[in-house]
Amino acid sequence: MSRGSGTDIDVLVLGGAGVDTVVHVPELPLPYADSYLIDPGIRTRAGQTGDFVALGLSALGLRTHHLDMLGADPEGDLVRAFHRDHGIPLTDVPQPAGTKRAVNLVGPDGRRLSLYDATRAHPDDRLPDTTVRALAGASRHAHVSITQPCAHALPALREAGATISTDLHDWDGESAYQEEFARAADIVFLSTTALTDTPEHTVRGIAERGRARLVIATAGARGAYLLADGELTRIPAVSPPKPVVDSNGAGDAFAAAFLFGWLDGQPPLRCARYGAVAGAHACTVPSTGVDPIGRHELLAGAEELEAAALGAPS
């Protein structure tokens, strides 16, 4: 954590800015029908993975800056307003193809299916190298989304001296595209949802092939797996404090809370418990709403987990 001295930004978040249209459906997979009546309605709102990681970090008191490409369109205006309203500094680079957008189908149990608009990006998209280096040089850490402009920015981030984290999301453990991010990061998050091998084999493979010191695989209601110093630890899931309404953003909340602990010098196990508490909280927030967990609530939840783990009354 030595870079904390003299830096203006705790975490630089790269990529993952966009807009989602949220549609609540009666079940997933959705059977074919000519039409459905949707209740509680259909809503378009700002917030994709980078937006929500930045929001989670900022809500926990970390100085956060977001960098990504946005279009000169209504969707881009929604993203800019999201950051302005939550006091999160944003550097947006013009994106001629328009702002990233997706449709999220959300089932009654909170599961989601995301449909991403592939026309809003181009393989040659770039974040300006000078901008990346300047912001990274002023940052303690960089969290990188797995979008194409961010892949091109990885060398500049490394040369600027910032530590790097990334979230591979539902990687299958084989795709070469995510592999590039996995090899470059010091901390790697991923979901076990689509893995073709065991979580243990996958997380150990990431550590062996790259530079990752910590690898965390989240498994929803089954908890998470933490690889630290060569030791794999199973992190129990946390019971959500309220009914589960939407799993959208749970992984982003986990990553933000984990990084909060890590940048505070906490041991990896405690960081993972922070993540579990934040992820459970996120599942109780409708995808059309914004209610990130705060520092006091996070620390209290983690203390309860540690007391339970020690067999002491919480």
C-alpha atoms as a printed R data frame, in Angstrom:
    type eleno elety resid chain resno       x       y       z
1   ATOM     1    CA   MET     A     1   0.000   0.000   0.000
2   ATOM     2    CA   SER     A     2   3.017   2.319  -0.265
3   ATOM     3    CA   ARG     A     3   1.522   4.209  -3.203
4   ATOM     4    CA   GLY     A     4  -1.072   5.741  -0.874
5   ATOM     5    CA   SER     A     5   1.268   8.606  -0.033
6   ATOM     6    CA   GLY     A     6   0.831  11.553  -2.358
7   ATOM     7    CA   THR     A     7  -1.863  10.002  -4.552
8   ATOM     8    CA   ASP     A     8  -5.138  11.793  -5.248
9   ATOM     9    CA   ILE     A     9  -7.218   8.721  -6.151
10  ATOM    10    CA   ASP     A    10  -7.660   5.523  -4.159
11  ATOM    11    CA   VAL     A    11  -9.173   3.514  -7.011
12  ATOM    12    CA   LEU     A    12  -9.262   4.288 -10.718
13  ATOM    13    CA   VAL     A    13 -12.083   2.299 -12.336
14  ATOM    14    CA   LEU     A    14 -11.615   1.675 -16.054
15  ATOM    15    CA   GLY     A    15 -14.481   0.718 -18.354
16  ATOM    16    CA   GLY     A    16 -17.877  -0.764 -17.603
17  ATOM    17    CA   ALA     A    17 -19.924   2.429 -17.968
18  ATOM    18    CA   GLY     A    18 -23.286   2.034 -19.638
19  ATOM    19    CA   VAL     A    19 -27.049   1.839 -19.461
20  ATOM    20    CA   ASP     A    20 -29.342  -1.109 -18.726
21  ATOM    21    CA   THR     A    21 -32.994  -1.585 -19.547
22  ATOM    22    CA   VAL     A    22 -34.428  -3.748 -16.757
23  ATOM    23    CA   VAL     A    23 -37.362  -6.050 -17.533
24  ATOM    24    CA   HIS     A    24 -38.912  -8.183 -14.778
25  ATOM    25    CA   VAL     A    25 -40.169 -11.444 -16.264
26  ATOM    26    CA   PRO     A    26 -42.386 -14.142 -14.695
27  ATOM    27    CA   GLU     A    27 -39.706 -16.825 -15.038
28  ATOM    28    CA   LEU     A    28 -36.307 -17.651 -16.531
29  ATOM    29    CA   PRO     A    29 -35.888 -19.067 -19.076
30  ATOM    30    CA   LEU     A    30 -38.806 -17.133 -20.494
31  ATOM    31    CA   PRO     A    31 -41.226 -19.328 -22.493
32  ATOM    32    CA   TYR     A    32 -42.172 -18.048 -25.918
33  ATOM    33    CA   ALA     A    33 -45.323 -15.950 -26.055
34  ATOM    34    CA   ASP     A    34 -46.589 -13.240 -28.350
35  ATOM    35    CA   SER     A    35 -46.604 -10.759 -25.467
36  ATOM    36    CA   TYR     A    36 -46.225 -10.354 -21.706
37  ATOM    37    CA   LEU     A    37 -47.555  -7.744 -19.309
38  ATOM    38    CA   ILE     A    38 -44.597  -6.607 -17.239
39  ATOM    39    CA   ASP     A    39 -45.067  -5.570 -13.627
40  ATOM    40    CA   PRO     A    40 -43.430  -3.546 -12.006
41  ATOM    41    CA   GLY     A    41 -42.727  -2.196 -15.467
42  ATOM    42    CA   ILE     A    42 -39.715  -1.577 -17.679
43  ATOM    43    CA   ARG     A    43 -37.076   0.960 -16.732
44  ATOM    44    CA   THR     A    44 -33.902   2.209 -18.377
45  ATOM    45    CA   ARG     A    45 -31.257   3.425 -15.965
46  ATOM    46    CA   ALA     A    46 -27.527   4.136 -15.853
47  ATOM    47    CA   GLY     A    47 -25.311   1.533 -14.295
48  ATOM    48    CA   GLN     A    48 -23.195  -1.325 -15.601
49  ATOM    49    CA   THR     A    49 -20.335  -3.114 -13.886
50  ATOM    50    CA   GLY     A    50 -17.834  -0.231 -13.780
51  ATOM    51    CA   ASP     A    51 -20.493   2.227 -12.646
52  ATOM    52    CA   PHE     A    52 -21.541  -0.023  -9.779
53  ATOM    53    CA   VAL     A    53 -17.995  -0.816  -8.653
54  ATOM    54    CA   ALA     A    54 -17.249   2.920  -8.614
55  ATOM    55    CA   LEU     A    55 -20.464   3.562  -6.675
56  ATOM    56    CA   GLY     A    56 -19.680   0.843  -4.129
57  ATOM    57    CA   LEU     A    57 -16.148   2.121  -3.576
58  ATOM    58    CA   SER     A    58 -17.296   5.713  -3.224
59  ATOM    59    CA   ALA     A    59 -20.039   4.761  -0.735
60  ATOM    60    CA   LEU     A    60 -17.350   3.141   1.434
61  ATOM    61    CA   GLY     A    61 -15.377   6.380   1.512
62  ATOM    62    CA   LEU     A    62 -12.705   5.653  -1.093
63  ATOM    63    CA   ARG     A    63 -11.633   8.404  -3.482
64  ATOM    64    CA   THR     A    64 -12.792   6.961  -6.769
65  ATOM    65    CA   HIS     A    65 -12.404   8.082 -10.385
66  ATOM    66    CA   HIS     A    66 -14.090   6.427 -13.377
67  ATOM    67    CA   LEU     A    67 -12.666   6.439 -16.907
68  ATOM    68    CA   ASP     A    68 -14.506   5.097 -19.949
69  ATOM    69    CA   MET     A    69 -15.871   5.840 -23.410
70  ATOM    70    CA   LEU     A    70 -19.373   7.338 -23.708
71  ATOM    71    CA   GLY     A    71 -21.478   8.454 -26.630
72  ATOM    72    CA   ALA     A    72 -22.988  11.885 -27.227
73  ATOM    73    CA   ASP     A    73 -26.439  10.358 -26.742
74  ATOM    74    CA   PRO     A    74 -29.229  10.233 -24.112
75  ATOM    75    CA   GLU     A    75 -27.705   7.058 -22.659
76  ATOM    76    CA   GLY     A    76 -24.386   8.827 -22.166
77  ATOM    77    CA   ASP     A    77 -26.202  11.675 -20.454
78  ATOM    78    CA   LEU     A    78 -27.757   9.169 -18.033
79  ATOM    79    CA   VAL     A    79 -24.315   7.843 -17.133
80  ATOM    80    CA   ARG     A    80 -22.887  11.323 -16.690
81  ATOM    81    CA   ALA     A    81 -25.838  12.281 -14.460
82  ATOM    82    CA   PHE     A    82 -25.362   9.073 -12.406
83  ATOM    83    CA   HIS     A    83 -21.787  10.047 -11.587
84  ATOM    84    CA   ARG     A    84 -22.656  13.683 -10.983
85  ATOM    85    CA   ASP     A    85 -25.516  12.795  -8.628
86  ATOM    86    CA   HIS     A    86 -23.317  10.437  -6.593
87  ATOM    87    CA   GLY     A    87 -20.264  12.696  -6.545
88  ATOM    88    CA   ILE     A    88 -18.019  10.299  -8.479
89  ATOM    89    CA   PRO     A    89 -15.490  11.994 -10.786
90  ATOM    90    CA   LEU     A    90 -15.815  10.767 -14.363
91  ATOM    91    CA   THR     A    91 -13.533  11.198 -17.352
92  ATOM    92    CA   ASP     A    92 -15.477  10.236 -20.457
93  ATOM    93    CA   VAL     A    93 -13.819   9.720 -23.831
94  ATOM    94    CA   PRO     A    94 -16.009  10.188 -26.956
95  ATOM    95    CA   GLN     A    95 -17.404   6.920 -28.320
96  ATOM    96    CA   PRO     A    96 -18.696   7.392 -31.895
97  ATOM    97    CA   ALA     A    97 -20.629   4.103 -31.758
98  ATOM    98    CA   GLY     A    98 -22.632   5.317 -28.778
99  ATOM    99    CA   THR     A    99 -22.858   4.427 -25.105
100 ATOM   100    CA   LYS     A   100 -22.848   0.738 -24.112
101 ATOM   101    CA   ARG     A   101 -26.298  -0.611 -23.359
102 ATOM   102    CA   ALA     A   102 -27.955  -3.877 -22.407
103 ATOM   103    CA   VAL     A   103 -31.320  -5.432 -21.563
104 ATOM   104    CA   ASN     A   104 -31.511  -7.321 -18.259
105 ATOM   105    CA   LEU     A   105 -34.268  -9.888 -17.840
106 ATOM   106    CA   VAL     A   106 -34.819 -10.418 -14.105
107 ATOM   107    CA   GLY     A   107 -36.730 -13.428 -12.762
108 ATOM   108    CA   PRO     A   108 -38.812 -13.591  -9.556
109 ATOM   109    CA   ASP     A   109 -35.911 -15.217  -7.681
110 ATOM   110    CA   GLY     A   110 -33.550 -12.366  -8.565
111 ATOM   111    CA   ARG     A   111 -31.621 -14.215 -11.270
112 ATOM   112    CA   ARG     A   112 -30.902 -12.269 -14.417
113 ATOM   113    CA   LEU     A   113 -30.154 -12.756 -18.096
114 ATOM   114    CA   SER     A   114 -28.251  -9.898 -19.750
115 ATOM   115    CA   LEU     A   115 -28.422  -9.101 -23.472
116 ATOM   116    CA   TYR     A   116 -25.584  -6.787 -24.537
117 ATOM   117    CA   ASP     A   117 -25.679  -4.593 -27.632
118 ATOM   118    CA   ALA     A   118 -22.545  -5.643 -29.526
119 ATOM   119    CA   THR     A   119 -22.762  -2.727 -31.957
120 ATOM   120    CA   ARG     A   120 -21.647  -0.191 -29.336
121 ATOM   121    CA   ALA     A   121 -17.978  -1.118 -29.464
122 ATOM   122    CA   HIS     A   122 -15.154  -1.635 -31.941
123 ATOM   123    CA   PRO     A   123 -11.961  -3.713 -31.581
124 ATOM   124    CA   ASP     A   124  -9.867  -0.592 -32.195
125 ATOM   125    CA   ASP     A   125 -11.495   1.473 -29.426
126 ATOM   126    CA   ARG     A   126  -8.836   3.097 -27.267
127 ATOM   127    CA   LEU     A   127  -8.652   5.076 -24.054
128 ATOM   128    CA   PRO     A   128  -6.045   7.822 -24.632
129 ATOM   129    CA   ASP     A   129  -2.697   6.560 -23.378
130 ATOM   130    CA   THR     A   130  -1.753   9.911 -21.863
131 ATOM   131    CA   THR     A   131  -5.025  10.019 -19.920
132 ATOM   132    CA   VAL     A   132  -4.614   6.465 -18.640
133 ATOM   133    CA   ARG     A   133  -1.045   7.121 -17.509
134 ATOM   134    CA   ALA     A   134  -1.906  10.409 -15.816
135 ATOM   135    CA   LEU     A   135  -4.835   8.992 -13.867
136 ATOM   136    CA   ALA     A   136  -3.049   5.733 -13.016
137 ATOM   137    CA   GLY     A   137  -0.028   7.688 -11.819
138 ATOM   138    CA   ALA     A   138  -2.277   9.531  -9.369
139 ATOM   139    CA   SER     A   139  -3.980   6.336  -8.139
140 ATOM   140    CA   ARG     A   140  -3.249   3.726  -5.500
141 ATOM   141    CA   HIS     A   141  -5.046   1.024  -7.484
142 ATOM   142    CA   ALA     A   142  -6.852   0.402 -10.790
143 ATOM   143    CA   HIS     A   143  -9.892  -1.833 -11.218
144 ATOM   144    CA   VAL     A   144 -10.273  -2.873 -14.854
145 ATOM   145    CA   SER     A   145 -13.452  -3.983 -16.620
146 ATOM   146    CA   ILE     A   146 -13.086  -6.587 -19.355
147 ATOM   147    CA   THR     A   147 -14.033  -4.293 -22.219
148 ATOM   148    CA   GLN     A   148 -11.865  -3.883 -25.316
149 ATOM   149    CA   PRO     A   149 -10.504  -0.384 -24.598
150 ATOM   150    CA   CYS     A   150  -9.330  -1.616 -21.193
151 ATOM   151    CA   ALA     A   151  -7.390  -4.504 -22.735
152 ATOM   152    CA   HIS     A   152  -5.325  -1.985 -24.686
153 ATOM   153    CA   ALA     A   153  -4.754   0.040 -21.484
154 ATOM   154    CA   LEU     A   154  -3.227  -2.800 -19.435
155 ATOM   155    CA   PRO     A   155   0.441  -2.114 -20.397
156 ATOM   156    CA   ALA     A   156   0.132   1.593 -19.554
157 ATOM   157    CA   LEU     A   157  -1.429   0.770 -16.183
158 ATOM   158    CA   ARG     A   158   1.359  -1.618 -15.331
159 ATOM   159    CA   GLU     A   159   4.048   0.861 -16.391
160 ATOM   160    CA   ALA     A   160   2.418   3.573 -14.267
161 ATOM   161    CA   GLY     A   161   2.986   1.385 -11.214
162 ATOM   162    CA   ALA     A   162  -0.608   0.925 -10.084
163 ATOM   163    CA   THR     A   163  -1.731  -2.403  -8.717
164 ATOM   164    CA   ILE     A   164  -4.533  -3.904 -10.817
165 ATOM   165    CA   SER     A   165  -7.701  -5.879 -10.172
166 ATOM   166    CA   THR     A   166 -10.204  -7.222 -12.667
167 ATOM   167    CA   ASP     A   167 -13.481  -9.140 -12.711
168 ATOM   168    CA   LEU     A   168 -13.745 -11.918 -15.314
169 ATOM   169    CA   HIS     A   169 -17.468 -12.350 -14.509
170 ATOM   170    CA   ASP     A   170 -18.888 -15.614 -15.901
171 ATOM   171    CA   TRP     A   171 -15.652 -16.766 -17.552
172 ATOM   172    CA   ASP     A   172 -15.611 -20.408 -18.611
173 ATOM   173    CA   GLY     A   173 -11.969 -20.783 -17.616
174 ATOM   174    CA   GLU     A   174 -10.832 -21.232 -21.210
175 ATOM   175    CA   SER     A   175 -11.615 -18.149 -23.320
176 ATOM   176    CA   ALA     A   176  -8.411 -16.376 -24.357
177 ATOM   177    CA   TYR     A   177 -10.023 -12.929 -24.170
178 ATOM   178    CA   GLN     A   178 -10.488 -12.975 -20.380
179 ATOM   179    CA   GLU     A   179  -7.144 -14.753 -19.970
180 ATOM   180    CA   GLU     A   180  -5.334 -11.560 -20.957
181 ATOM   181    CA   PHE     A   181  -6.939  -9.675 -18.078
182 ATOM   182    CA   ALA     A   182  -6.392 -12.541 -15.641
183 ATOM   183    CA   ARG     A   183  -2.659 -12.647 -16.349
184 ATOM   184    CA   ALA     A   184  -2.193  -8.888 -15.919
185 ATOM   185    CA   ALA     A   185  -4.024  -8.417 -12.608
186 ATOM   186    CA   ASP     A   186  -2.780  -8.620  -9.028
187 ATOM   187    CA   ILE     A   187  -6.296  -9.431  -7.792
188 ATOM   188    CA   VAL     A   188  -8.724 -11.452  -9.909
189 ATOM   189    CA   PHE     A   189 -12.457 -11.827  -9.300
190 ATOM   190    CA   LEU     A   190 -14.668 -14.226 -11.231
191 ATOM   191    CA   SER     A   191 -17.945 -16.100 -10.981
192 ATOM   192    CA   THR     A   192 -18.151 -19.893 -10.900
193 ATOM   193    CA   THR     A   193 -21.346 -19.842 -12.997
194 ATOM   194    CA   ALA     A   194 -19.882 -20.940 -16.351
195 ATOM   195    CA   LEU     A   195 -16.685 -22.734 -15.293
196 ATOM   196    CA   THR     A   196 -15.930 -25.951 -17.156
197 ATOM   197    CA   ASP     A   197 -13.586 -27.114 -14.391
198 ATOM   198    CA   THR     A   198 -13.630 -26.981 -10.593
199 ATOM   199    CA   PRO     A   199 -13.265 -23.609  -8.876
200 ATOM   200    CA   GLU     A   200 -10.066 -24.780  -7.177
201 ATOM   201    CA   HIS     A   201  -8.406 -25.848 -10.437
202 ATOM   202    CA   THR     A   202  -9.446 -22.580 -12.111
203 ATOM   203    CA   VAL     A   203  -8.272 -20.187  -9.398
204 ATOM   204    CA   ARG     A   204  -4.972 -22.017  -8.993
205 ATOM   205    CA   GLY     A   205  -4.462 -21.906 -12.746
206 ATOM   206    CA   ILE     A   206  -4.991 -18.143 -12.760
207 ATOM   207    CA   ALA     A   207  -2.368 -17.687 -10.046
208 ATOM   208    CA   GLU     A   208   0.118 -20.002 -11.757
209 ATOM   209    CA   ARG     A   209  -0.159 -18.405 -15.205
210 ATOM   210    CA   GLY     A   210  -0.248 -14.756 -14.158
211 ATOM   211    CA   ARG     A   211   0.815 -12.375 -11.429
212 ATOM   212    CA   ALA     A   212  -2.303 -12.602  -9.239
213 ATOM   213    CA   ARG     A   213  -1.624 -12.623  -5.509
214 ATOM   214    CA   LEU     A   214  -5.307 -13.101  -4.704
215 ATOM   215    CA   VAL     A   215  -7.997 -14.911  -6.697
216 ATOM   216    CA   ILE     A   216 -11.640 -14.880  -5.606
217 ATOM   217    CA   ALA     A   217 -14.352 -16.986  -7.233
218 ATOM   218    CA   THR     A   218 -17.882 -16.093  -6.162
219 ATOM   219    CA   ALA     A   219 -20.527 -18.810  -6.172
220 ATOM   220    CA   GLY     A   220 -23.739 -17.002  -5.242
221 ATOM   221    CA   ALA     A   221 -25.679 -18.744  -2.486
222 ATOM   222    CA   ARG     A   222 -22.813 -21.241  -2.155
223 ATOM   223    CA   GLY     A   223 -20.445 -18.532  -0.977
224 ATOM   224    CA   ALA     A   224 -17.020 -17.930  -2.507
225 ATOM   225    CA   TYR     A   225 -13.514 -19.367  -2.851
226 ATOM   226    CA   LEU     A   226 -10.456 -17.359  -1.833
227 ATOM   227    CA   LEU     A   227  -6.952 -18.272  -2.972
228 ATOM   228    CA   ALA     A   228  -4.313 -16.411  -0.953
229 ATOM   229    CA   ASP     A   229  -0.688 -17.431  -0.363
230 ATOM   230    CA   GLY     A   230  -1.376 -20.736  -2.073
231 ATOM   231    CA   GLU     A   231  -4.152 -21.661   0.361
232 ATOM   232    CA   LEU     A   232  -7.743 -22.100  -0.810
233 ATOM   233    CA   THR     A   233 -10.420 -21.052   1.695
234 ATOM   234    CA   ARG     A   234 -14.161 -21.503   1.328
235 ATOM   235    CA   ILE     A   235 -16.053 -18.342   2.290
236 ATOM   236    CA   PRO     A   236 -19.617 -19.080   3.480
237 ATOM   237    CA   ALA     A   237 -22.470 -17.151   1.954
238 ATOM   238    CA   VAL     A   238 -24.122 -14.455   4.050
239 ATOM   239    CA   SER     A   239 -27.861 -14.517   4.625
240 ATOM   240    CA   PRO     A   240 -29.276 -11.337   3.068
241 ATOM   241    CA   PRO     A   241 -30.726  -8.939   5.651
242 ATOM   242    CA   LYS     A   242 -33.925  -8.602   3.611
243 ATOM   243    CA   PRO     A   243 -35.665 -10.671   0.904
244 ATOM   244    CA   VAL     A   244 -33.648 -11.252  -2.278
245 ATOM   245    CA   VAL     A   245 -35.084  -9.292  -5.185
246 ATOM   246    CA   ASP     A   246 -32.254  -9.053  -7.729
247 ATOM   247    CA   SER     A   247 -28.752 -10.511  -8.041
248 ATOM   248    CA   ASN     A   248 -27.711  -7.747 -10.450
249 ATOM   249    CA   GLY     A   249 -24.703  -5.897  -9.041
250 ATOM   250    CA   ALA     A   250 -23.876  -8.439  -6.314
251 ATOM   251    CA   GLY     A   251 -20.497  -9.288  -7.844
252 ATOM   252    CA   ASP     A   252 -19.654  -5.608  -8.249
253 ATOM   253    CA   ALA     A   253 -20.550  -4.958  -4.596
254 ATOM   254    CA   PHE     A   254 -18.396  -7.919  -3.536
255 ATOM   255    CA   ALA     A   255 -15.402  -6.584  -5.481
256 ATOM   256    CA   ALA     A   256 -15.807  -3.030  -4.141
257 ATOM   257    CA   ALA     A   257 -16.003  -4.181  -0.520
258 ATOM   258    CA   PHE     A   258 -13.068  -6.562  -0.938
259 ATOM   259    CA   LEU     A   259 -10.927  -3.773  -2.382
260 ATOM   260    CA   PHE     A   260 -11.993  -1.459   0.440
261 ATOM   261    CA   GLY     A   261 -10.582  -3.951   2.936
262 ATOM   262    CA   TRP     A   262  -7.468  -4.689   0.908
263 ATOM   263    CA   LEU     A   263  -6.558  -1.026   0.511
264 ATOM   264    CA   ASP     A   264  -7.074  -0.638   4.256
265 ATOM   265    CA   GLY     A   265  -4.434  -3.323   4.853
266 ATOM   266    CA   GLN     A   266  -6.865  -5.968   6.102
267 ATOM   267    CA   PRO     A   267  -6.023  -9.685   5.728
268 ATOM   268    CA   PRO     A   268  -7.529 -11.418   2.660
269 ATOM   269    CA   LEU     A   269 -10.013 -13.474   4.703
270 ATOM   270    CA   ARG     A   270 -11.504 -10.356   6.244
271 ATOM   271    CA   CYS     A   271 -11.629  -8.696   2.824
272 ATOM   272    CA   ALA     A   272 -13.578 -11.692   1.509
273 ATOM   273    CA   ARG     A   273 -16.006 -11.424   4.403
274 ATOM   274    CA   TYR     A   274 -16.500  -7.765   3.557
275 ATOM   275    CA   GLY     A   275 -17.297  -8.884   0.019
276 ATOM   276    CA   ALA     A   276 -19.780 -11.509   1.179
277 ATOM   277    CA   VAL     A   277 -21.639  -8.982   3.334
278 ATOM   278    CA   ALA     A   278 -21.783  -6.406   0.540
279 ATOM   279    CA   GLY     A   279 -22.869  -8.971  -2.057
280 ATOM   280    CA   ALA     A   280 -25.724 -10.166   0.155
281 ATOM   281    CA   HIS     A   281 -26.848  -6.580   0.701
282 ATOM   282    CA   ALA     A   282 -26.830  -5.913  -3.057
283 ATOM   283    CA   CYS     A   283 -29.221  -8.822  -3.652
284 ATOM   284    CA   THR     A   284 -31.864  -7.012  -1.572
285 ATOM   285    CA   VAL     A   285 -31.782  -3.883  -3.750
286 ATOM   286    CA   PRO     A   286 -33.994  -3.778  -6.860
287 ATOM   287    CA   SER     A   287 -32.022  -3.352 -10.063
288 ATOM   288    CA   THR     A   288 -33.998  -0.181 -10.716
289 ATOM   289    CA   GLY     A   289 -32.809   1.271  -7.400
290 ATOM   290    CA   VAL     A   290 -29.480   2.457  -5.979
291 ATOM   291    CA   ASP     A   291 -28.590   1.680  -2.353
292 ATOM   292    CA   PRO     A   292 -24.930   0.708  -1.892
293 ATOM   293    CA   ILE     A   293 -23.843  -0.600   1.487
294 ATOM   294    CA   GLY     A   294 -22.154   1.966   3.720
295 ATOM   295    CA   ARG     A   295 -19.001   1.578   5.789
296 ATOM   296    CA   HIS     A   296 -20.736   1.221   9.179
297 ATOM   297    CA   GLU     A   297 -23.131  -1.460   7.953
298 ATOM   298    CA   LEU     A   298 -20.319  -3.319   6.203
299 ATOM   299    CA   LEU     A   299 -18.047  -3.382   9.242
300 ATOM   300    CA   ALA     A   300 -20.882  -4.439  11.540
301 ATOM   301    CA   GLY     A   301 -21.836  -7.293   9.229
302 ATOM   302    CA   ALA     A   302 -18.245  -8.482   8.984
303 ATOM   303    CA   GLU     A   303 -17.880  -8.418  12.781
304 ATOM   304    CA   GLU     A   304 -20.927 -10.659  13.099
305 ATOM   305    CA   LEU     A   305 -19.430 -13.094  10.604
306 ATOM   306    CA   GLU     A   306 -16.127 -13.231  12.460
307 ATOM   307    CA   ALA     A   307 -17.852 -13.736  15.794
308 ATOM   308    CA   ALA     A   308 -19.877 -16.590  14.338
309 ATOM   309    CA   ALA     A   309 -16.741 -18.148  12.853
310 ATOM   310    CA   LEU     A   310 -15.089 -18.073  16.279
311 ATOM   311    CA   GLY     A   311 -18.145 -19.610  17.939
312 ATOM   312    CA   ALA     A   312 -18.749 -16.483  19.976
313 ATOM   313    CA   PRO     A   313 -22.136 -14.778  20.387
314 ATOM   314    CA   SER     A   314 -22.690 -12.106  17.736
